[in-house]
Amino acid sequence: MSNTSGKPSRIVLRGDSMRKEGAAGASITPGSLVKRNSSNAWVLGSANDEIGPIFAVNPDYLGKDISTAIASGDRMVTYHANSGDEVYALVPASASAIVIGDFLQAGASGTLIKRTSTNKILAIALEAVDNSGGGSAVRIRAEVM
């Protein structure tokens, strides 16, 4: 589903993998890469995390869109992506430019960044994004590896 701007209005673009509900342990923007903390709550993934492709999704059944952050303590839904699934994830401000086909790894604050090390490849870029001069996170279409 796309809105009139031509940009996706949901996080899961293709795929039908498992979704789970749980508590947010921090403020989380849909599309963020997330992990569980020691209190069993969902928090943002960290730079270079060796975590699986689990993304926060917008609770559209509550009328929330992808730009509405989930507040700490609120119930939230996560999408546990499988290889081949396509998601609308986040790239941080001032990130290296990404071109189609670049491998992506976990970045800071639940984002994906261009792979720069031997860290786990989480996804491959399906579009080019240059946020090297940006002051806030932007979205990217990515295929989970």
Disulfide bonds with the S-S distance in Angstrom:
none
